[in-house]
Amino acid sequence: MSDKTLRTHTDTVGAEGLDDWRWMLRALHARFRTGDFVTGLRLATAIAEAAEEMDHHPDLDLRYPHLNVRLSSHDVGGVTDRDLRLARRISELAAGVGVAADPSAVQVLELALDTADLEGVRPFWLAVLGMSETASPDELVDKGGSLPTLWFQETDPHDEPRQRFHVDITVPPEVAPGRIEAALAAGGTLVSAAREPAFTILADAEGNKACVCTSAGRD
C-alpha cells in the first residue's frame, strides 16, 4: 500500500493499536494532558523534530494544560500510512516524557446551514468568512484552522422564521452516549436516532437542533 493511499477508519485506529487517537472527519485527533505549559512545549518541540525527520507535519494546538494534535495528509484529503506512523511516534514521545493521552476529550465542531439555493448563498459565505473551497461543493474550510468547517444542507424553500444554522459536534464513539444523555437531561429532546451512531439529532427547548456525530457508521 502506498504512503499516499487513503485509509478508512474501519481498518485504522483499532487495528493499528493507536489507542491514544480517535478518527474524526478525515483526520486523527489526540489530546495529551501535559499538566503544565513547559511540558507541553517540550512535547511539541519533540513532535516538531520528529515531523521534520519524517517530512510530514501535524497541526499542533498548545494550551494550558494540554496539547491537541491533528494528523491528516492534506495532499490527498485524509489519513494515510504517513499519519499512522507519525501518530505512533507521537505517542511514543508523549510516553517518554510521562504524558498521557485523553481520547475522550477530543471533539470537532462544524456549522451547517440549511439552504434551498446552494449556488446562491455559497459565494457569499466563501467571501465573508474568507474560507476555501474543497472537492465537495457543499463544504467550505478555513485552511488556517481558526474557523470550523461550514457545510450546506439541502432543504426545501421556506419563509422565515425558521432555523437555518445547526451545530454538528463530532466526538469519539464512546463519548457520544454520555453527551447525548447529558443534553437530554439538560432539557433537550431526541429528534431522531435513525442514523446513530453516525449522528443523533437533538433539539433544545425552543426546537433548535444539534447533531452529536461520530466516525462510526461513516465512510
N, C-alpha and C positions, 0 to 999 in steps of 0.2 A: 504494500500500500504506500502511495506517495505521501511525502510530508505535507502536501497541499490537498490531499483528499479530505473532503468534509466527513466528519464523523457524526453519528446520531447519538442522542442521549441514551438510547437503549443499550448501546454497546460501549459506553464510555466510563462514567464515574465509578459505578459499582464494579464493573468488570476489571477496571484498571487499579482498583484499590485506593482511589483518591478520596479517602473519607473526609478530608478537610474541605472538599469542594462540592459545589452544587451547580448543576447545569440549568441555566435560565436564559431564555431568549438568545440563543445562538452564541453563548459565551459561558465560561466557567467563572464562578464567583467564590471568593473566600473572604472571611474576616478573621484576622489574627488579633487576639487580646494581648496587646503588648504591655499594658499596665501603666506605662509612662511614655512620654514623648521621646526621650533619648533612646529607649529600647526600640521604639517604633522606627526612629531614624536609622538606627544601626541595622535593623532588619531590611528597611527599604534600600539602604546602600548595598547590602549584600545581594539583594534581589537585582538591583541595577547592574552589578558586576556580572552576575550570572546571565542576565539578559543580554549583555554585551557579548559575552562569550558565545552564546547561542544565536546571536543576531536575531532575536525575537523578543519583542518588548511588550510588557503588560501595562495596564493602566493601574496606577497606584494612587490611593487617596489616604494620606496620613492624617489621622485625627488623634486627639487625646481621649481615651487611651487605647486606640486600636488602629489597625492598618487594613483597609479594604483593598482587595486585589481582583482585577478583572482580566481574563485572558480570552482573546479571540484573534483569529487570523484575518485581519482586515482585508487582505488581498483576495480572499475567497469568500468572505462574509460568513464565517462560522468557525467551529472548533476543528482543528486538525491535530495530527500527531505532534507537531511542534508545541502546541498548547499543553498536551498531555505530559510531555517530557518536562516542560518548564514548570508546570503545576507540581509535578513530583519533586523537582529540585527546590522549589519554593517551600514546600512542606518540610523538606529535609533541613533547609536553612532555618526555618522557624523553630523546629525541634532542637536544633543546635544551640539556639540562644534561649531555650526554655520557654518558648511562646506557644500557647495552644490556640487552635482554631475554634471558632464558634459558628458552625454551619447554620444553626437556627437563626442567626442574626442577619443573614444576607437577604436582600429584597431589591426589587426593581420596580420603579414607578413609571407608568405610561399614562398618557392622556388620550382619550378617544372622543372624537367629535362626530356626532350624528349629522349626516348631510344627505340631501336628495340631489345635490348638484356638486359632485366632487370636482369637476373641472372648473366650476365657477368659483369655489371657495379656496381650493388648494393653492393657487398662486398668491393669494393674499397672505395666508399663514406662512408660506415659504418666505415671503418678503418681510413681513412684520416681525417674525421671530429670527430671521437670519439663519435659517436652517438649511439642510442639504437634502437633495433627493436621494432615493435608493432605487434598487432594481424593482421594488414594489411601488406601483403608482399610488397606493393608499397609505404611504408611510413617509414621514419626514424625520430626520435625525439631526442632532447637534453634534458635529464631529469633534467639537472641543469638549464634549462630555458635561457641560454645565446644565443643559435642559433635558427633561425627559422626552422620550420619543412621542411624537404626535402622530396618531393614525386616524383615518377617516372610516366611519362605519356607515354603510348604505342604509338609508331609511326612506320612508315614503314622504312626499311633500306634506307640510302641515303648517298651520298658523301658530304664531306664538300666543301664550307662553307654553313652552314645553322644554324639558331638559334637553340640552344639546351636547354638553360635555359629560363624560363619566370617567371615573378613575379605574385603571387596571393596576392592581398591585400583585406582583409575582413573587412568590415565596417558595421555599423548599417544600416538597410534598408532605413531609412530616409535620410541618408548621401549619399548613392550611386548616386542618380541622379545628385547632385551637383558636386560630384567628377568626374563623367563621363563628365559632361558639361565642367568642368574646363580643363580636359585633352584634349577634342576636341578643345577647344578654344586655347589651347597651341600648336596646330599643329598636334594633334593626329587624327587618323581616326577610325571609327567604323568598326570593322571586322565582328562581329556578336552579335546580341541581341536575338538570338533564345532561349537562356536559361535564360534570365533575368526574375525575379530578382535574381535568384540563382547566375548567373555570366554573365558579359558582357565582350566581348573580344575587346580590343583596340590595336592599334599599333602606334608607333612613326613614325617620318618622314622617317626612314630607314626600317620600317616594323617590328621592334622588338615588340613583343607582351607582353601585361599585361592584367590580368583579375581583374576586380572590382567585388568582391563577397559579398554576404550577406547570412544570415541564411534563408531568405525567399525562399521557393521552394525546400528546402533541408530537408532530414530526420533528 
